[in-house]
Amino acid sequence: MPIYSMAKAAINSLTHARAAFRLNIGLSRPCRPEDVAASVVFLASDRAGFVTGTNLRVEGGSVSTL
């Protein structure tokens, strides 16, 4: 198999893998550092003063729960 065909197959495989990954996330995109930072800022703020004993999941809906 020529190197061009191998590279093209690898790119197609990566493209399909990324698309499949995004289908499993509720927001259809991976988490960004800003997403986590916003949660940390909230928890460190006075607005979160009454938040105790909880797990804050910053995962974009990729884990479905009932």
C-alpha positions, 0 to 999 in steps of 0.5 A: 500500500503506497504511503499516500493511501496509508496516510489517507486511511489514517486520517479517515480513521481519525475523523471517524473516531472523533465523530464517534467520540462527539456522538457520546457527549451531550454537548457534542464537543470535548471539554475545554479548559474554560469549562473546568475553570468556570466551575472552579471559579464558581465553587471558589466564589461567594455564590457557592457558599451554601454548596456543600458535600456534592460532586460537581461533574464537568463532563458535558453530559457524556455520562448519562444518569437517572 
